[in-house]
Amino acid sequence: MDKQALLDALVLDRHERLTRTLEGAGDPTLPVQPRLTVLARTYVTFATDKPWWSP
């Protein structure tokens, strides 16, 4: 596997993990504002707890 293919695979993996994390966050029946707050907090937690290089 070449260097670019490896980087592409890592980016795709992280994107898929973030997507799964955000899809599992909060209650879809909540009003928009509270749901956005939950999603924003989930995103920040994901970004700070799981740096892009972590397995």
BALOBA-1460 file (C-alpha; in Angstrom, 3 decimals):
// residues 55
<rec num="1" residu="m" x="0.000" y="0.000" z="0.000"/>
<rec num="2" residu="d" x="1.435" y="3.369" z="-0.918"/>
<rec num="3" residu="k" x="1.604" y="6.325" z="1.441"/>
<rec num="4" residu="q" x="-1.394" y="8.157" z="-0.072"/>
<rec num="5" residu="a" x="-3.577" y="5.059" z="0.043"/>
<rec num="6" residu="l" x="-2.694" y="4.580" z="3.714"/>
<rec num="7" residu="l" x="-3.566" y="8.188" z="4.532"/>
<rec num="8" residu="d" x="-6.825" y="7.879" z="2.596"/>
<rec num="9" residu="a" x="-7.727" y="4.736" z="4.542"/>
<rec num="10" residu="l" x="-6.990" y="6.456" z="7.863"/>
<rec num="11" residu="v" x="-9.115" y="9.471" z="6.971"/>
<rec num="12" residu="l" x="-11.987" y="7.258" z="5.837"/>
<rec num="13" residu="d" x="-11.809" y="5.232" z="9.059"/>
<rec num="14" residu="r" x="-11.899" y="8.366" z="11.237"/>
<rec num="15" residu="h" x="-14.793" y="9.794" z="9.238"/>
<rec num="16" residu="e" x="-16.769" y="6.573" z="9.652"/>
<rec num="17" residu="r" x="-16.086" y="6.533" z="13.406"/>
<rec num="18" residu="l" x="-17.184" y="10.152" z="13.749"/>
<rec num="19" residu="t" x="-20.335" y="9.443" z="11.755"/>
<rec num="20" residu="r" x="-21.244" y="6.482" z="13.980"/>
<rec num="21" residu="t" x="-20.548" y="8.549" z="17.106"/>
<rec num="22" residu="l" x="-22.734" y="11.439" z="15.967"/>
<rec num="23" residu="e" x="-25.518" y="9.139" z="14.794"/>
<rec num="24" residu="g" x="-25.621" y="7.596" z="18.256"/>
<rec num="25" residu="a" x="-25.672" y="10.927" z="20.075"/>
<rec num="26" residu="g" x="-28.739" y="12.359" z="21.638"/>
<rec num="27" residu="d" x="-32.387" y="11.715" z="21.135"/>
<rec num="28" residu="p" x="-33.722" y="12.362" z="17.632"/>
<rec num="29" residu="t" x="-37.063" y="13.395" z="19.138"/>
<rec num="30" residu="l" x="-35.505" y="16.372" z="20.955"/>
<rec num="31" residu="p" x="-36.192" y="19.868" z="19.644"/>
<rec num="32" residu="v" x="-33.550" y="21.241" z="17.287"/>
<rec num="33" residu="q" x="-31.628" y="23.467" z="19.715"/>
<rec num="34" residu="p" x="-31.032" y="20.844" z="22.437"/>
<rec num="35" residu="r" x="-30.173" y="18.245" z="19.788"/>
<rec num="36" residu="l" x="-27.605" y="20.579" z="18.182"/>
<rec num="37" residu="t" x="-26.093" y="21.208" z="21.610"/>
<rec num="38" residu="v" x="-25.731" y="17.453" z="22.199"/>
<rec num="39" residu="l" x="-24.205" y="16.954" z="18.738"/>
<rec num="40" residu="a" x="-21.747" y="19.828" z="19.242"/>
<rec num="41" residu="r" x="-20.634" y="18.492" z="22.614"/>
<rec num="42" residu="t" x="-20.312" y="14.992" z="21.181"/>
<rec num="43" residu="y" x="-18.188" y="16.315" z="18.310"/>
<rec num="44" residu="v" x="-15.850" y="18.212" z="20.654"/>
<rec num="45" residu="t" x="-15.522" y="15.194" z="22.949"/>
<rec num="46" residu="f" x="-14.746" y="12.957" z="19.980"/>
<rec num="47" residu="a" x="-12.120" y="15.373" z="18.696"/>
<rec num="48" residu="t" x="-10.381" y="15.820" z="22.049"/>
<rec num="49" residu="d" x="-10.648" y="12.256" z="23.373"/>
<rec num="50" residu="k" x="-9.698" y="10.512" z="20.141"/>
<rec num="51" residu="p" x="-6.970" y="12.243" z="18.179"/>
<rec num="52" residu="w" x="-6.949" y="11.377" z="14.486"/>
<rec num="53" residu="w" x="-3.999" y="9.025" z="14.900"/>
<rec num="54" residu="s" x="-5.570" y="6.855" z="17.609"/>
<rec num="55" residu="p" x="-6.654" y="3.330" z="16.735"/>
